[in-house]
Amino acid sequence: GRPGSGKTTLSQKIQQTTSAKVISRDDVFRKLFKKPNPHSAEHKSFAFKECLRLVKSFSRQNGYFVILDMPFSRNDEIVNACHLAKEVNAKWIFIYLKCPEYIARRRILKQRNHLVIPQLRINTRTEPLPKNVKIKILDSSKNIETYLGKALKHIMT
């Protein structure tokens, strides 16, 4: 989902419930770049490749349950993640969080360390979700408790 849709909040809640390992693209941005630019195609590409490397590493260590916390704003990112899942013989589950821009903006304004500048337009996907990949779409416009159970159910089935 878009910045501010609740991806990190959901990832953290799932981690607390399941002991999953969370890899956050925002955290990778901060580690790789002194001044991360989440709007830079070069930064996004480099950070995505590093995220996939980390997922691969953790997936091969004792079969970790790994959550990749990032927007997946382009279909090629979804395709590359699916290829990686096949390579490491892992089940790959996509959850797309959907909420209105005004809610996302309000959430971002409350966070001090969010990479997105709230004065800018908060982008959503420009490409339609791919039809050949099973993606669970959840409404994240309300409190996390309203969609956490649905996300956990989707993961556990």
C-alpha positions as CSV (number, residue, x, y, z in Angstrom):
1,G,0.0,0.0,0.0
2,R,0.9,3.7,-0.2
3,P,3.0,5.4,2.5
4,G,1.0,5.8,5.7
5,S,-1.3,2.9,4.9
6,G,-0.2,0.9,7.9
7,K,2.3,-1.5,6.4
8,T,4.9,-1.1,9.2
9,T,2.3,-1.2,11.9
10,L,0.8,-4.4,10.5
11,S,4.3,-6.0,10.0
12,Q,5.2,-5.2,13.7
13,K,1.9,-6.7,15.0
14,I,2.4,-9.8,12.9
15,Q,6.0,-10.1,14.1
16,Q,4.8,-9.9,17.8
17,T,2.2,-12.6,17.1
18,T,4.3,-15.0,15.0
19,S,8.0,-14.2,15.8
20,A,8.5,-13.4,12.1
21,K,11.5,-11.6,10.9
22,V,10.6,-8.1,9.5
23,I,12.7,-6.5,6.7
24,S,11.7,-2.9,6.2
25,R,12.6,-1.1,3.1
26,D,12.6,2.2,5.1
27,D,15.2,0.7,7.5
28,V,17.2,-0.5,4.6
29,F,17.0,3.0,3.1
30,R,18.3,4.5,6.3
31,K,21.2,2.0,6.5
32,L,22.3,2.4,2.9
33,F,22.0,6.2,2.4
34,K,23.0,9.2,4.5
35,K,20.1,11.1,3.1
36,P,17.6,8.5,1.8
37,N,15.3,9.7,-1.0
38,P,12.3,7.4,-1.2
39,H,11.3,9.2,-4.5
40,S,14.6,8.4,-6.2
41,A,14.3,5.5,-8.7
42,E,18.0,4.6,-8.1
43,H,17.6,4.5,-4.3
44,K,14.4,2.5,-4.6
45,S,16.0,-0.1,-6.9
46,F,19.2,-0.4,-4.8
47,A,17.2,-0.8,-1.6
48,F,14.8,-3.3,-3.1
49,K,17.7,-5.5,-4.3
50,E,19.2,-5.3,-0.7
51,C,15.8,-6.2,0.8
52,L,15.6,-9.3,-1.5
53,R,19.1,-10.3,-0.5
54,L,18.1,-10.1,3.1
55,V,14.9,-12.1,2.6
56,K,16.9,-14.7,0.8
57,S,19.5,-14.9,3.6
58,F,16.8,-15.2,6.3
59,S,14.7,-17.6,4.4
60,R,17.6,-20.0,4.1
61,Q,18.4,-19.8,7.8
62,N,16.2,-22.3,9.6
63,G,13.2,-21.5,7.4
64,Y,12.4,-18.1,8.9
65,F,9.0,-16.6,8.3
66,V,10.0,-13.3,6.7
67,I,7.9,-10.2,6.2
68,L,9.1,-7.7,3.6
69,D,7.6,-4.3,4.6
70,M,7.5,-2.2,1.5
71,P,5.0,-0.7,-0.9
72,F,5.6,-2.9,-3.9
73,S,4.5,0.0,-6.1
74,R,5.6,-1.6,-9.4
75,N,4.6,-5.0,-10.7
76,D,8.2,-5.9,-11.5
77,E,8.9,-5.8,-7.8
78,I,6.1,-8.4,-7.2
79,V,7.4,-10.6,-10.0
80,N,11.0,-10.5,-8.7
81,A,9.7,-11.3,-5.2
82,C,7.8,-14.3,-6.6
83,H,10.9,-15.5,-8.4
84,L,12.9,-15.3,-5.2
85,A,10.2,-17.3,-3.3
86,K,10.5,-20.0,-5.9
87,E,14.3,-20.0,-5.7
88,V,14.3,-20.5,-1.9
89,N,11.2,-22.8,-2.0
90,A,9.1,-20.5,0.1
91,K,5.5,-19.5,0.1
92,W,5.1,-15.9,-0.8
93,I,2.0,-14.0,0.4
94,F,1.1,-10.5,-0.6
95,I,-1.1,-8.2,1.5
96,Y,-2.1,-4.9,0.0
97,L,-3.3,-2.2,2.4
98,K,-5.7,0.3,1.1
99,C,-6.7,3.6,2.7
100,P,-7.6,7.1,1.5
101,E,-4.8,9.6,1.0
102,Y,-6.1,11.9,3.8
103,I,-5.7,9.1,6.4
104,A,-2.3,8.2,5.1
105,R,-1.2,11.9,5.3
106,R,-2.5,12.2,8.9
107,R,-0.6,9.1,9.9
108,I,2.6,10.3,8.4
109,L,2.3,13.7,10.1
110,K,2.2,11.9,13.5
111,Q,5.5,10.1,12.7
112,R,8.7,11.8,13.2
113,N,10.9,9.4,11.3
114,H,8.8,8.7,8.2
115,L,10.7,9.0,4.9
116,V,7.9,10.5,3.0
117,I,7.4,14.3,3.2
118,P,3.7,14.7,3.9
119,Q,3.4,18.0,1.9
120,L,4.0,16.0,-1.3
121,R,1.3,13.9,-2.9
122,I,1.3,10.5,-1.3
123,N,1.5,8.1,-4.2
124,T,-0.5,5.0,-4.7
125,R,0.1,2.3,-7.3
126,T,0.2,3.5,-10.9
127,E,-0.1,0.0,-12.3
128,P,-3.1,-2.3,-11.6
129,L,-2.3,-5.2,-9.3
130,P,-1.2,-8.3,-11.3
131,K,-3.9,-10.8,-11.9
132,N,-1.7,-13.9,-11.8
133,V,-0.5,-13.3,-8.2
134,K,-2.8,-13.9,-5.3
135,I,-3.0,-10.7,-3.3
136,K,-5.2,-10.1,-0.3
137,I,-6.5,-6.5,-0.2
138,L,-7.3,-5.1,3.2
139,D,-9.0,-1.9,4.2
140,S,-6.5,-0.3,6.6
141,S,-8.4,3.0,7.0
142,K,-9.5,2.0,10.5
143,N,-7.7,0.9,13.6
144,I,-5.1,-2.0,13.2
145,E,-7.4,-4.3,15.2
146,T,-10.0,-4.2,12.5
147,Y,-7.7,-5.9,9.9
148,L,-5.0,-7.7,11.9
149,G,-7.1,-10.8,12.3
150,K,-7.8,-10.9,8.6
151,A,-4.1,-10.6,7.8
152,L,-3.1,-13.3,10.2
153,K,-5.8,-15.6,8.8
154,H,-4.6,-15.0,5.3
155,I,-1.0,-15.8,6.3
156,M,-1.8,-18.9,8.3
157,T,-3.9,-20.6,5.5
